[in-house]
């Protein structure tokens, strides 16, 4: 593709050299550069791509897009200065792949909790309605029935547009994607054209990245601020910041709620471990998902489908047959009728939602045994809060490792123990080894008791000192429940 076409809509401050060049590929990693490539010098949290401009040129880059022009301008290389290289990368990637987001209906889902469940339900709903569809999620990406492994909640701009282009080629009419706050700030979704966006909820999380809760809110809100007039903006109005998300959007403003007046109104009529009976705008439907948090997920998905032009009579039968995303309130049972629940809950709000649901649904004789940890190299302020919540709703609590990453797991557990009050200490065990913690929970669980294994959900690894070790919560819990 000609460089001039790639530069369309990019904010350019200055240029040096010819822009009439044929570009074979675009990259922001100098190690991937080959002859006739365009290199983007982006400023990341760990490294600054400007330090690798010379390396990229040595590897064959014929053009460089950067925020700061190098002191030594090399002859025969085109330099393009822009105020924001990450923004430029997003726009350029969309141009390079011929703007695939304009050739299908792209819906983004943002919020602290529920993103994966929402996009999974939307993807499965529209596949069930007979459409070709794609999905971009934390768990895995789909192009119709083809699975593409996921590495981030939201891929980088180049991967993202490449995947969307592949979806277009495969005939996909829709794509449902998670839009993380990191992706917004890092401009990974710049250049995309959304048909709509959904706000699920917001609670304290990722403060290690955003610095303040206000910055985190602004990151989520920017998705809606940037929507075009042709799109819809659907927000959960039972969340106290639901209305805030829509304040500056040019898109069609829509809301959903279980408690507040809203465009899409729902009511939970029955809530059991086997599923939910929900009234969707006057129509009663039994759904396989459990808990109030899933009632919100289902209602939001219903709203999106209506806004995309589907009829209630077609939506609800398919919606009632859908199952939860992998690692989201997944249940296993054994011969003693004990219930094991594996959930990705890794924020205080998510953990409280899951435990409140279990509390509401358990029988008086059933104990709740919760196994929970907290991730390393992440927001440390939530660690004691999560331990406090686990103690509040559980009969027994085992604090253990999650993904300690490069931190000392015992220090993480010490941080969590600060949230355990003196009166609650007698119900708490600290077992650093996650498998041993699960085994202990299975030993403690009596007939019909409930074991909640929280934090890792769909993940099939445990990251310790930069190394990912095989570890599948659901598989290990099921094996140990049947052993003990």
N, C-alpha and C positions, 0 to 999 in steps of 0.2 A: 504494500500500500504506500502511496505517496505521503511523505511527511506532512505536506500541507493539509491533506485530508485528516490525518491523525490529530493535527493541531486545532481543528475546528472547535470553537467555543472555549478554548483554553485562554485564560487571562495571561497575556504575554507582556512583560516589562521591557525586554530588549532581546535582540537576536544578533548573532555573529556567524556569518557563513550562509550558505544556500539552504533554503528549505525545500527546494525541488529535488528531493532524494527519494529513492525507493527503499522502504524499510521492510525487512523480512520478519522481525520479531521485536517485541518490547519487553524490557525487564527492569526491575529495580535491584536485582542482585547481580553484582558485577561478575560473579562466578558463572552465571548462565549466559553471559554475553558472547556472541559469535559474530563473525563478519556481517556487516550491513544491519546491525541492530541499533535500536534506540535505547539509551540508558537514562533512567530517572534517578536522580540523587535525592532521596527522601530522608527526612529527619525522623528517626524512630526513637523509641524509649531507651533502647540499648545502644544503637549505633547511628552514626550520621553518614548517609550515603555519599556526601560530598568528599569524604576521605577516600572514596574508591573510584572517583572519576577517572584518574589516570589509569588505574587497573582495567577499567571498563574499555577505555580507548585501546589499551594494549591488546585486549581480547577481541577487538574488532568493531567497537561502537563507532558509528559514523556521525551520531548526533547525541547530544546530552541535554536534558532538561534539568535545571537546577534553580535553587533560590539565590545562591551566591555564586557569581561567576568566578572561576579560578583565576589566580594571578597570571598564570602562564596559559595563554590561549594557543592551542595547537593548530597549526595550519592544516586545512583539509577536513577539519571537524566542525560541525555546526553546533553552536551553543545557544540555548534558548532559556532566558531567565523568566521566572514566574514567581509571584508572591507566595505560592503554596504548591510545592511539588507533589504532595499527596493528593490534593484536589485535582491537579493536572493529570496525574496518573489515572485517577478514576474516569475522568472525561476522555482521556486518550484511549484507555482500554475499551470503553464503550464504542468509540469511533473505530478502533482497530478491528473489533469484532462485528462491525456494522450495526451497532445499536440493537442488540437482540431483545432488550427489555421493551422496546417499542413494538415488537412483533408477537408478543404474547401478553397476557394480563398478569402482571407481577404484583403480588400482595405481600407486604412486609409486616411482620408481627414483632412488636417490641414490648418490653416490660421486664421486671425483675424475675418473676416466676410465670411459668405457663407457656413460654415461647415454643418449646419443642412439642408439647402436647397439642397446641393450637395448629402449628403447621402440619403435624402428622395427621390430625383429624381432618384438616382441610384437604390435604393431599388424598387421603383415603376416601373422603366424601366425594370429591370430584372424580376420582377414578371409579368409584361406585356408581356415579351418575353417568358414566360412559365417556368421560373426557380423557384426552391425553394430558398428562400433567407432570410437573417436576416439583421437587422439594429440596430445599437447602436447610439443613438443621445441624444441631450439635451432635446428634447421634449418627446420622448418615444422610447422604444426598441420593435422590432418586431422579432418573430420567425415564419416565414411564416405569417399567419394571426393572430397569437396570440400576444396580446399586453402585454408587461412587463413594468410597470412604471419605469421611469428614475429618478434618484436622483442627478446624476452628469453628466457633459458633457462626461467624460470617467469614467466608474465604477472602483472600486479598483481592483487589480490584481486577487483576488480570485473570486469576482463576475463576472469579465470579462471572465475568463476562464470557470467558471460554465455556463455562458450564451452561450459561444461558444460551449461548450460540448453539451448543450441542443439543439443548432442549428444542430450540427452534427447528433445527435440522431433523430432529426426531418427530416433529409434528406436534409438540406440546402447545396447548392452547392457554395453559395457566402455569404459573410457578408460585409456590408459597415458600417464603423464606424468613428465617429468624434474622432480625436486625438488632445486633447488640450495640450497647452504648459505646464500646470500644471501636466498633466499626464506623460509627457515626463520627466520633472525634478524629479518628485516623483517616477519614474520608474514603473508606473502602467502598461506600455505596454512592459516591459522587458519580454523576453521569448516568445513573439509572433513572428510568421513568416508571414510577409506580402507578398502578391502577387504584391502589388503596393501601391503607395502613391501619393496624389495630394496636391499641394500647390495652394491656392486660392489667397491670398494677405496678406500683413502685414501692420498694422498701429499701432500707439501708443495705447497700452492697457495693462492691468495687470501689470503696473509698481509697484503697491503696493506689488506684489508677486515677480517679477523678479528683481526689483531694478533699472535696466537700460534697455534701448531699445536694446542695444547690447546683453544683456543676453537673452532677449525675442527672438531675431532673432536666437541666437544659439540654444535655446530650440526647435524652429520650425525646424531648419536645422538638428538637431540630428536624426530626424525620417528618413531623406533621407540618412544621413551618415551611418546609421545602416542597410539599406536595403541590401539584398543579390543580387548576380549577376543575379539570376533568376527573379527578380522583375522588375517592371517599375517604373520610377520616372517622374511624369507629373507635369509641373510647368507653371504658368501663366507668360509669358514673357513680358506682358504689365506692370506688377509690377516691379519696379526698382530693387527689390531684388529677382526676379524670377530666374535669372541665378545663383545667389549666392547659392540658395538652392541646386543646383545640382552639385556644384563644387567638392565635395569629394565622391559622391555616387558611389557605384559599380554597381548600377542598370542601366537598359536601360534608357537613358536620352531622354525625350520627352517634347515638349512644346506646348502650345496653346496661341492664341492671336487674338485680333481684329485689332490691330494697327501695331504690329511688325511682321517680318517674323517668321513663326513657323511651326511645324509639323502638327498641326491642326489649320487651318486658318478659321476665321469666319468674316462675315460682316453683320451689321444690316441694313436692307433695309427699315424697317418701325417700328416705336415704338409708341404704343398708350396705353391708359389705358386698352384696351381690350386684348392687347398682342403684340407679336413681330414677324416680318418677318425677318428671318435670313438665310443667305447663309452659309451652312456648306460645305466647300470644293467643291463649285460649285453647290450644291443642295439647292434650296430655300424651306424653311419650315416655316409654320405659327405655332407659339407656344403660349400657353395661358398665359405665364408669362410676366411681364411688366418690363421695365427698362434695362439700360445698364448693371447694376450689374447682372441681371438675364441672360443677353446674355452671360456673362462670365461663369456663373454657367452652363448653357446649353451646351456651347462649351466644357467645361471641362468634363462634364458627357459624352458627345459624344465621346471625346477622350479616356476616360476610357473604354467605351464599345468596341471601336475598338481594344484597346490594350488587352482586354480580349477575343478577337477572334470573335466578332460579326461583321456582315456585315452591311454596311451603309443602304442598302435597307430594312433591318429588323429593324434597330434602329430608323430611322427618323419618320416613321409613329407612333410608340409608343411614342416617345419623344414629338411629336406635341400635343398629347392628355393629357400630364401630367400637373398637377396643382401644385402650390407652397406649401411649407410646412406650417403647421398651424402657424399663427402669423407672417408670412413673406409676407408683402404687401397684406394682406387680405382685401378685399373690402366689404363694406356694403352700401346700398343705401336706400333712403326713398322716400316718395311721392313727395317731393319737388326737387327730382333728385340731392340732395346733396350726395356727395361721402365721406364716412368715410373709412380711411385706417388705419389698425392696423399693426404695424411693430415692430419687436424686436430691431430695431436700438438703441444700447446703447453705441456706440462709436462715436467719432466725424466723422470718415470716413463713417460709415454706415448711420448716420443721414444725412450727406451731399449727399450721393448717392441717398437716398430716396427723399430728397427734390429737388435735381437737376432734378430727373426723373419727379416729379410732376410739377416743373416749366416748363420743356420742353413740357409737355403734356397738360397743362391746357389751357383753352380758355381765351382770354383777360379779360372777365368780371368775371372770377372765382377767388374768394379770397382763399388764403391758410391760414388756422388757425392751428397752431401747438401746441400740448400739449406735453410737455417733462419735464423729471426730470433726476435725476442721482442717482445711487445706493449708499447706505451708506456702510462704511467699505470697500471701493474699491478705486481705483486710483482717488484721488481728483483733479489731474491736468487737467483732461478732462472736469471738470464741467463748468468752464467759457467758454471753447472752444465750448462746445455743445450749450450753450445759444447764443453765438455769431453766430454760424452757423444757428440756428433756426431763429434768427432775420434777417440774411442776405437773406434768401430765403422765408420768410413768411410775410403775411400782418398783421397778429396778432399772438402773442405768449403768451401762458399761461405756466408759470413755476410751476410745482407741484411736489408732492412726487412720487418717483418710489418705490423702496424697501429701506426705510431708515435704516432697520436692527437696529443696536444698536446706531446709530447716531441721533442727534437732526435734524429732517427734516428741520427746519428753518435755521440751520447752512449750510446745504447742499444747500438750495435755496439762501442763502447769498453768498455762493461761486459761484453759477451759475450767480448771478446778476453782479458779477465783469466782466463778459464778455459782458455785455450790455452797449453799448456806450450811451452817453448823447442824441444823435440824435435819437436813437432807443427806448428810454425809453417809449415814448408815445404809442408804439404798444404792450408793455409788461404788462401782469397782473401776479401777484403772488398769487396763491390759493393753499395752502398746501394740503387740502383735495382733493384727486384725483377724487372722484366722483363729487364733486362740480365743479372742474376744467372742467371735461367733460361736465357737464350740462351747464356751462357758454359758452363753445365753441359752443354747439348746439344752445344756445340762440343767439349768435353772427352770426352764419352762415345763409346766405341768400340762395335763390334758386340756385342750382348747385354749391355752394361753396364746397371746399374740406377741410375736417378735418383730420389732421394726428395725430394719437395717438401713440406716440413712446415710446420705452423703455422696455416694458414687453412682448409684443407679445403673445406667446402661454401660458404664465404663468397664472394660475387660482387662484393666491393668491397675497397678499401684506404682506411682512414681516416687522413687526414693533416691536421693542424691543424683538426680539427672538420669537415672536408669528406670525404664518401665518394665515392671515384672508382671507376668500373667496373674490376673486376679479378677475373677468374675463373681460379684457378690451373690447373684441369684443362684448360680451353679453351686457355689460353696455352701450357701445357706441350705439349699435343698439337700445336698449330700449329708451335711451334719445333722439336719433335722431327722433324716431317716436313719441315721446311725445312732443317735442318742435317744 
